[in-house]
Amino acid sequence: MPRSVSRGVVALLLSCALLLTTAACGSNDTQSANAASAPSASASFEKQKLAKTRFVANAGLAAGATYQWIVKPYRAGKFKKGADGRTFALVKAGLAGAFTYNRLKAALNNAEGDPLLSKAVAPLSAGIDSLKDLGTKLRKGEAGDADVGAFENVINSVKDAGRSAGAEVEDKVPSTSQLGG
């Protein structure tokens, strides 16, 4: 049997097996379907309990990335024309800016699971949205004091909001592979 035909037969058999197993898993029992769609009290408790933990983790990664790859190199003069390692510092800062924005958006989503935390971070949404394009600006070497200050201000506001809701945020520096991933 030619190789292409045998691959086709294997693919067909695997597809059929997959369809049969998913059909067999379906249930006509409406009671079990209704029970699965209704949230349980323990599920909402777990969501709220983990909301603060996830908020702290995401906000901590954002704060660590901002300090390590944006604020610290900027203060050291790494972004100035002619500085040693400028290109690499700008690329890392651009990645860190995009990473920070992503983790702060995730932290806002996490905060929705906790009523107190959600109220504390709600006013910060516009500030976080203002960071959206700053990663690109950093990568291109077009960022200035105000741009770096915007990152610092938003991070400090998120930390303060977390602290006021009982979710202390500490800087956690992500690895360079986390920045790129």
C-alpha distance (Angstrom), angle and dihedral (degrees) to the residues before:
residue distance angle dihedral
M1 . . .
P2 3.86 . .
R3 3.79 116.5 .
S4 3.84 95.3 -118.4
V5 3.81 91.8 52.8
S6 3.82 92.7 49.3
R7 3.82 90.3 50.6
G8 3.78 89.6 50.7
V9 3.80 91.9 50.4
V10 3.81 91.5 49.3
A11 3.79 91.1 48.9
L12 3.81 91.2 49.2
L13 3.81 92.2 49.3
L14 3.80 92.4 48.5
S15 3.81 91.2 48.8
C16 3.79 91.7 50.6
A17 3.80 91.6 47.9
L18 3.79 90.4 50.8
L19 3.80 92.5 49.6
L20 3.80 92.3 48.3
T21 3.79 94.0 49.6
T22 3.82 93.5 48.8
A23 3.80 90.9 47.7
A24 3.79 90.6 49.7
C25 3.80 90.7 51.7
G26 3.81 92.8 57.7
S27 3.78 118.6 100.0
N28 3.78 132.8 -153.7
D29 3.78 91.3 -159.8
T30 3.81 103.5 115.8
Q31 3.78 92.0 -168.7
S32 3.81 92.3 61.1
A33 3.81 90.7 44.0
N34 3.81 91.5 52.4
A35 3.80 91.6 46.3
A36 3.80 91.4 51.4
S37 3.80 93.3 50.9
A38 3.82 95.7 47.7
P39 3.81 113.0 83.9
S40 3.76 114.5 -123.4
A41 3.78 124.2 -134.6
S42 3.80 91.0 -115.8
A43 3.83 91.8 51.8
S44 3.81 92.4 54.8
F45 3.82 90.0 45.3
E46 3.81 90.4 52.4
K47 3.80 90.6 47.4
Q48 3.80 90.8 53.3
K49 3.79 93.3 42.6
L50 3.79 92.8 51.4
A51 3.80 93.6 41.3
K52 3.80 93.3 77.8
T53 3.79 92.7 43.4
R54 3.78 92.7 50.5
F55 3.81 91.2 43.6
V56 3.81 90.8 53.1
A57 3.82 92.0 47.6
N58 3.82 95.2 49.2
A59 3.81 95.3 41.5
G60 3.82 90.2 46.5
L61 3.80 91.7 53.3
A62 3.81 90.6 48.1
A63 3.80 91.3 49.7
G64 3.80 92.9 47.0
A65 3.80 93.3 48.9
T66 3.78 91.8 47.9
Y67 3.77 94.4 51.0
Q68 3.81 97.8 39.7
W69 3.80 100.7 44.0
I70 3.80 106.1 21.2
V71 3.81 113.8 25.7
K72 3.80 99.9 33.2
P73 3.83 96.9 47.5
Y74 3.81 91.0 42.8
R75 3.80 91.8 53.8
A76 3.83 89.5 46.4
G77 3.82 89.8 55.8
K78 3.82 95.1 -114.1
F79 3.83 92.3 136.6
K80 3.82 95.3 55.9
K81 3.79 119.4 106.3
G82 3.79 111.4 -93.2
A83 3.82 94.9 20.1
D84 3.81 117.4 139.7
G85 3.79 110.7 -101.7
R86 3.80 92.6 9.1
T87 3.81 96.6 141.8
F88 3.79 93.4 49.3
A89 3.83 91.5 45.5
L90 3.81 90.8 50.5
V91 3.80 92.9 49.3
K92 3.80 91.5 49.4
A93 3.81 90.4 46.2
G94 3.80 90.5 51.5
L95 3.79 91.1 50.3
A96 3.80 90.4 45.5
G97 3.80 90.3 51.1
A98 3.79 92.6 53.3
F99 3.81 90.7 43.1
T100 3.81 91.5 49.8
Y101 3.79 92.2 50.4
N102 3.82 90.6 49.0
R103 3.82 94.3 48.4
L104 3.82 92.6 45.8
K105 3.82 90.7 52.4
A106 3.82 88.3 49.8
A107 3.82 89.8 49.1
L108 3.82 89.8 53.1
N109 3.80 89.5 52.3
N110 3.80 90.5 48.6
A111 3.80 91.0 50.4
E112 3.80 90.5 60.7
G113 3.82 88.7 72.2
D114 3.81 92.3 64.6
P115 3.83 119.1 56.7
L116 3.82 96.3 -150.0
L117 3.80 94.2 44.4
S118 3.79 91.7 45.4
K119 3.82 91.2 56.2
A120 3.79 91.4 46.6
V121 3.81 96.6 52.6
A122 3.83 99.7 34.9
P123 3.84 93.7 92.2
L124 3.82 90.3 53.4
S125 3.79 95.8 65.3
A126 3.81 94.8 92.4
G127 3.80 92.1 48.1
I128 3.79 91.5 51.8
D129 3.80 91.1 47.6
S130 3.82 89.0 53.7
L131 3.83 89.0 63.9
K132 3.79 93.4 61.0
D133 3.81 98.4 100.3
L134 3.80 98.9 28.5
G135 3.82 92.3 89.6
T136 3.80 90.0 63.3
K137 3.80 90.7 45.2
L138 3.81 90.3 52.6
R139 3.81 93.0 47.6
K140 3.81 91.0 52.1
G141 3.80 91.6 49.6
E142 3.81 93.1 -116.0
A143 3.82 97.3 118.7
G144 3.77 121.7 113.4
D145 3.80 139.6 -179.3
A146 3.81 92.9 -69.6
D147 3.81 92.6 52.6
V148 3.79 94.8 49.5
G149 3.80 88.4 43.4
A150 3.81 89.8 53.7
F151 3.82 90.2 57.7
E152 3.80 91.3 48.0
N153 3.81 93.2 47.5
V154 3.79 94.8 49.3
I155 3.81 92.4 46.6
N156 3.80 91.6 49.0
S157 3.81 90.9 48.1
V158 3.81 91.4 51.1
K159 3.81 90.5 48.5
D160 3.83 91.0 49.6
A161 3.81 91.9 47.7
G162 3.80 91.0 49.9
R163 3.80 91.7 47.9
S164 3.82 91.3 51.0
A165 3.83 89.6 53.0
G166 3.80 94.9 46.8
A167 3.81 95.7 -101.0
E168 3.80 106.4 116.9
V169 3.82 110.7 -158.2
E170 3.80 119.3 -150.4
D171 3.82 125.3 -173.5
K172 3.80 112.8 -98.6
V173 3.79 113.1 -175.4
P174 3.81 110.3 -140.4
S175 3.77 119.9 -142.1
T176 3.79 119.7 -104.6
S177 3.80 89.1 -109.2
Q178 3.82 89.6 57.5
L179 3.80 89.2 53.0
G180 3.78 92.5 54.8
G181 3.80 95.7 39.4
